[in-house]
Amino acid sequence: MGITHTGRGIMSKENDGKRKELIKKLEGAYWMEIETVMSYMANSINPDGVRAQEIIESLKEDVQEELGHAQKFGERIKELYGVVPGSMEFTPEQKYLQPPNEQTDIVHVVKGVIEAEASAIEHYNDIVEFTEEIDPVTNDMVITILADEEGHKRLFEGFLREYEIEGLA
């Protein structure tokens, strides 16, 4: 069954090209979240040391939230008549989130999280701008996810400031 076009918005026939472009942007967001889940999981298991415990706990919580974001992006891709990509289409990009060589290098993990969140914020702001006039559903969903990412980034910037004050970063 093909698309049943509506008279206006992202599902209109005249916005077919924009809908396809939006699906590509959502696929990018989907993969960002999936990759972040993998990296946060590793970085919530590998660290050692007393100072690592708060970071570990925060990342464990974030794994679930980021997975939820990926599911929302996947569901929206399907609603827009796209196909959620499978694992063979995955290409890793987050070099900055790879586990550090030293399991006590918590600053490396904190900086990687900040970079990942900043990258997501940039991409999600692009989707918000793209959907502003043509897709209020995606726009609203991404604004909500964007707020989560901004909160994560702010939290980890606070962790980094603490390490900097103590001369550890």
C-alpha positions in Angstrom: 0.0 0.0 0.0 1.3 3.4 -0.9 1.1 6.7 0.9 -2.2 8.3 1.4 -1.4 11.9 0.9 -3.0 14.6 2.9 -3.7 18.1 1.7 -0.9 19.8 3.6 2.1 19.3 5.8 4.8 16.7 5.6 2.4 14.1 4.3 1.2 16.2 1.3 2.2 15.2 -2.2 4.0 18.4 -2.7 6.3 17.7 0.3 7.2 14.2 -0.8 10.8 15.2 -1.3 11.0 17.0 2.1 9.5 13.9 3.7 12.2 11.7 2.3 14.8 14.2 3.3 13.4 14.3 6.8 13.5 10.5 7.0 17.2 10.6 6.3 17.7 13.1 9.1 15.7 10.9 11.4 17.7 7.9 10.4 20.9 9.9 11.3 19.3 10.7 14.7 18.3 7.1 15.2 21.9 5.9 14.6 23.3 8.6 16.8 21.2 7.3 19.7 21.9 3.6 19.0 25.7 4.3 18.9 25.4 6.4 22.1 23.7 3.5 23.8 26.5 1.2 22.9 29.2 3.7 24.0 27.4 4.7 27.2 26.9 1.0 28.1 30.6 0.3 27.7 31.5 3.5 29.6 29.2 2.6 32.4 30.8 -0.8 32.9 34.6 -0.2 32.3 35.5 2.6 34.7 37.3 1.9 37.9 37.7 4.0 41.0 35.6 5.7 43.7 35.3 8.9 41.6 33.8 6.9 38.7 30.7 5.8 40.6 28.6 8.9 40.0 29.5 8.9 36.3 28.7 5.1 36.0 25.3 5.6 37.6 24.5 8.6 35.4 25.5 6.7 32.2 23.4 3.6 33.3 20.3 5.8 33.5 21.2 7.6 30.2 21.4 4.2 28.4 17.7 3.7 29.0 16.8 7.2 28.0 18.9 7.2 24.8 17.4 3.8 23.9 13.9 5.4 24.3 15.0 8.2 22.0 16.1 5.7 19.3 12.8 4.0 19.6 10.9 7.3 19.1 13.0 8.1 16.1 12.4 4.7 14.6 8.6 4.9 15.2 8.5 8.3 13.5 10.5 7.0 10.5 7.9 4.3 10.1 5.0 6.8 10.5 6.5 8.8 7.7 6.5 5.7 5.5 10.2 5.1 5.9 11.9 1.8 6.9 13.9 1.7 10.1 17.4 0.6 9.1 18.9 -2.6 10.3 22.4 -3.2 11.7 24.1 -3.7 8.3 23.5 -0.1 7.6 25.3 1.1 10.8 28.6 3.0 10.5 30.2 4.1 13.8 31.2 7.7 14.1 31.7 8.5 17.8 35.4 8.2 18.1 35.4 10.5 21.1 33.1 8.1 23.1 35.4 5.1 22.8 36.5 3.7 26.2 39.8 5.1 27.4 42.9 3.0 27.7 43.1 3.6 31.4 39.9 2.6 33.2 40.5 5.3 35.8 40.5 8.1 33.1 37.0 9.4 33.9 37.7 12.8 32.4 38.0 11.1 29.0 34.5 9.6 29.5 33.1 12.9 30.7 34.5 14.8 27.7 33.2 12.2 25.3 29.7 12.4 26.7 29.8 16.2 26.4 30.9 15.9 22.7 28.2 13.3 22.0 25.5 15.4 23.5 26.7 18.6 21.7 26.6 16.6 18.4 23.1 15.4 19.1 22.0 18.9 20.0 23.3 20.3 16.8 21.6 17.6 14.7 18.3 17.9 16.6 18.3 21.7 16.2 18.6 21.1 12.5 15.6 18.8 12.5 13.6 21.3 14.6 14.3 24.0 12.0 13.6 21.7 9.1 10.2 20.6 10.5 9.1 24.0 11.9 6.7 24.8 9.1 5.8 21.4 7.7 5.7 18.8 10.5 4.5 19.8 13.9 4.5 16.1 15.1 8.2 15.5 14.4 9.0 19.0 15.6 7.4 18.5 19.0 9.0 15.1 19.4 12.4 16.3 18.6 12.1 19.4 20.8 11.3 17.1 23.8 14.3 14.9 23.0 16.5 18.0 22.5 15.6 19.1 26.0 16.8 15.8 27.4 20.1 16.1 25.5 20.7 19.6 26.8 20.1 18.4 30.3 22.6 15.5 29.9 25.2 17.9 28.4 24.7 20.4 31.3 25.1 17.6 33.9 28.4 16.4 32.4 29.7 19.9 32.0 29.2 20.2 35.7 31.2 17.0 36.3 34.0 18.3 34.1 34.1 21.7 36.0 34.5 19.8 39.2 37.4 17.8 37.8 39.0 21.1 36.4 38.7 22.8 39.8 40.5 19.9 41.4 43.2 20.0 38.7 42.2 16.6 37.3 41.2 17.7 33.9 
